[in-house]
Amino acid sequence: MQEKTYLKWYNKVGYGSGDIAGNVVYAFLSSFVMIYLTNTVGLNPGMVGTLIAASKFFDGVTDIFFGAMIDKTKTRLGRARPWMLYAYIGCAVTLGAIFAIPVDLGQTAQYAWFFIAYTLLNAVFYTANNIAYSALTALVTKNSKERVQMGSYRFIFAFATSLLIQSVTIGAVAALGGGAAGWRTIAIIYAVVGLAVNTLSVLSVKELPEDELAETGEGEEQEEKYGLAAAVKLLVSNRFYLMICVVYILQQVYGAMLNMGIYYMTYVLKNENLYGVFSWAINIPLIVALVFTPALVAKWKGMYKLNVRGYMLGTFGRAMVVVAGYLGSVPLMLLFTGVAALGQGPWQGDMNAVIASCSEYTYLTKHKRVDGTMYSCTSLGVKLGGGLGTAIAGWMLAASGFDGTVSVQPQSCIRMLYFMYLWIPLIIDLIITLVLSKMNVEGANEKLRQQAEQ
């Protein structure tokens, strides 16, 4: 039986454009905050890494908290859209604050300024916005194909935005006067753009009525009410949720290491402008893969095989990047960076649909809906993985003897940059491939449905 459709093409595009807003925050922050703090403000990378790690303690409960709050919200706009709309105002303000640290403040005050702004952005505003945005996948349609399409549109916009930001930011900062003033101005521009696009994305979709969301079949009971503690118990009892969290965290650490490419290009390849070139090699293949992901999911009758095979290709690509890096061949590095990204693309496109299936698994086994809470894994992964990845990078740079005030770094730092940019991404890809090979949530749901019918 053909599934009912809920969305027009412009709903899917409008929803996907919300990741422009998300990535003018996330891509800008993850790609450039460290080099801004070390080379412009003059802070120690190890201390910055420690502050970022400490900030994660404040993030610990906010993901599940906001997920549970979204599940309990009932407004004219729906459950998730109000959180997505209003939380972004805080995202815009705190993003500007992070890149507006006064250069004439004492260093202790500068560290405090960064820590407060960074923690508010990650633990409060970005969390609420991102979980709400992700949860909309399950709240605006019940059609599995449309959910995959929404994910593909979303990440096409995400990677296109990342590509643009990584390509133009260094040049834009210089054109805007360079130094602290240049960083402050570009941050304000990104914040304003994000605020406008986020608002348009919120207004482009409409959540399904509560009674339609609760329809699970004739004679079935509606879900029971549950509190935050019960929500946590539901999540940790779902092995697929735990797997997705692991993969999401590893992906963000992977991304943080690739973002250290700005240091690798500057001090190993001696050309900081190559960072933008490598961003093309990453993001264009990702976008190509996302375009074909819905068709490949249909061809292979599900997401499981596509994700595993894709990451096998991605792991091969990263292994060849390591070889090319030690050969000193930039063209080969670019080629196999693209191969790796092409293999990783399908998972990016269907990830939200996998999470929706994971939420369905909880309903089929526990008979409780946890859509908003389930999508806490996206924000949890972004914050823990991205934040800890950046923190670890800062500690590694500090341990290697990095000094942002000099143009030539010691050999210990160069060796560390090789390890961070070449080896760690390969190791992470191997682990993710193994985890994905165990994540056949679609198959598990099908077995549960068959058992229920019998």
Secondary structure, 3 states (H helix, E strand, C coil): CCCCCCCCHHHHHHHHCHHHHHHHHHHHHHHHHHHHHHHHHCCCHHHHHHHHHHHHHHHCCHHHHHHHHHHHCCCCCCCCHHHHHHHHHHHHHHHHHHCCCCCCCCHHHHHHHHHHHHHHHHHHHHHHHHHHHHHHHHHCCCCHHHHHHHHHHHHHHHHHHHHHHHHHHHHHHHHCCCHHHHHHHHHHHHHHHHHHHHHHHHHHCCCCCHHHHCCCCCCCCCCCCCCHHHHHHHHHCCHHHHHHHHHHHHHHHHHHHHHCHHHHHHHCCCCCCHHHHHHHHHHHHHHHHHHHHHHHHHHCCCCHHHHHHHHHHHHHHHHHHHHHHHHCCHHHHHHHHHHHHHHHHHHHHHHHHHHHHHHHHHHHHHCCCCHHHHCHHHHHHHHHHHHHHHHHHHHHHHHCCCCCCCCCCCHHHHHHHHHHHHHHHHHHHHHHHHHHCCCCHHHHHHHHHHHHHC
